[in-house]
Amino acid sequence: MGAVVSCIESIFRTIGSVLMAIVNGIGNILHAIISGVVSFLDIIISFLSCGYCGGRRRRMGGHRMSHRRHHATTTSRI
């Protein structure tokens, strides 16, 4: 009779371990998704706040772009 009780306890222990593994897996998946969303929002916020958008500073490759204006010379006929 003791062997049957031990076997049933072992089955319940195994079922409990499987359920805990499933819960831990779901928790890890949710943690990864939330971390990914937070990282994505961090990238978007840093992109918008450091001057790449909005026309405050224009940089290309870490150097400021210089705006060259070409003045055309016009000749007038008198």
FIMAR-152257 format. One record per residue (C-alpha): chain; residue number from 1; residue in one letter; x, y, z. Coordinates in Angstrom, 1 decimal. Last residue first. Example, Ala and Ser with C-alpha at 12.3 -4.5 7.8 and 13.67 -1.06 7.14 Angstrom:
BEGIN
> chain_n_res_u_v_w
> A_2_S_13.7_-1.1_7.1
> A_1_A_12.3_-4.5_7.8
END
This chain:
BEGIN
> chain_n_res_u_v_w
> A_78_I_22.0_98.0_-70.1
> A_77_R_22.0_94.3_-70.0
> A_76_S_22.1_92.7_-66.6
> A_75_T_24.4_89.9_-65.6
> A_74_T_23.4_87.6_-62.8
> A_73_T_25.7_85.8_-60.5
> A_72_A_24.3_82.8_-58.9
> A_71_H_24.8_82.5_-55.2
> A_70_H_25.2_78.9_-54.2
> A_69_R_24.3_78.4_-50.6
> A_68_R_26.2_75.8_-48.7
> A_67_H_24.5_74.3_-45.7
> A_66_S_27.1_72.7_-43.4
> A_65_M_26.1_69.3_-42.0
> A_64_R_27.3_68.8_-38.5
> A_63_H_29.4_65.8_-38.0
> A_62_G_28.5_62.6_-36.2
> A_61_G_27.9_60.7_-39.4
> A_60_M_25.3_63.2_-40.6
> A_59_R_23.9_65.7_-38.2
> A_58_R_21.1_68.1_-38.4
> A_57_R_20.3_69.9_-35.3
> A_56_R_16.9_71.4_-34.3
> A_55_G_15.1_70.3_-37.4
> A_54_G_12.5_68.2_-35.6
> A_53_C_14.2_64.9_-35.9
> A_52_Y_17.8_63.9_-35.3
> A_51_G_17.9_66.3_-32.3
> A_50_C_18.6_64.1_-29.3
> A_49_S_15.0_63.9_-28.2
> A_48_L_13.3_62.1_-31.1
> A_47_F_15.9_59.3_-31.4
> A_46_S_16.2_58.9_-27.6
> A_45_I_12.4_58.6_-27.4
> A_44_I_12.2_56.0_-30.2
> A_43_I_15.1_54.0_-28.9
> A_42_D_13.6_54.0_-25.4
> A_41_L_10.3_53.0_-26.8
> A_40_F_11.9_50.0_-28.6
> A_39_S_13.8_49.0_-25.4
> A_38_V_10.5_49.2_-23.4
> A_37_V_8.7_47.1_-26.0
> A_36_G_11.5_44.5_-26.0
> A_35_S_11.6_44.3_-22.2
> A_34_I_7.8_43.8_-22.2
> A_33_I_8.1_41.0_-24.7
> A_32_A_11.0_39.3_-22.9
> A_31_H_9.2_39.5_-19.5
> A_30_L_6.0_38.1_-21.0
> A_29_I_8.0_35.2_-22.5
> A_28_N_9.8_34.6_-19.2
> A_27_G_6.5_34.6_-17.3
> A_26_I_4.9_32.2_-19.7
> A_25_G_7.9_29.9_-19.3
> A_24_N_7.8_30.2_-15.5
> A_23_V_4.1_29.3_-15.5
> A_22_I_4.7_26.3_-17.8
> A_21_A_7.6_25.1_-15.7
> A_20_M_5.5_25.4_-12.6
> A_19_L_2.7_23.3_-14.2
> A_18_V_5.3_20.7_-15.2
> A_17_S_6.7_20.6_-11.6
> A_16_G_3.3_20.3_-10.1
> A_15_I_2.4_17.4_-12.5
> A_14_T_5.7_15.7_-11.5
> A_13_R_4.9_16.1_-7.7
> A_12_F_1.4_14.8_-8.3
> A_11_I_2.8_11.7_-10.1
> A_10_S_5.4_11.2_-7.3
> A_9_E_2.8_11.4_-4.6
> A_8_I_0.7_8.8_-6.5
> A_7_C_3.7_6.5_-6.7
> A_6_S_4.5_6.9_-3.1
> A_5_V_0.9_6.2_-2.2
> A_4_V_1.0_3.0_-4.3
> A_3_A_4.3_1.9_-2.8
> A_2_G_2.9_2.4_0.7
> A_1_M_0.0_0.0_0.0
END
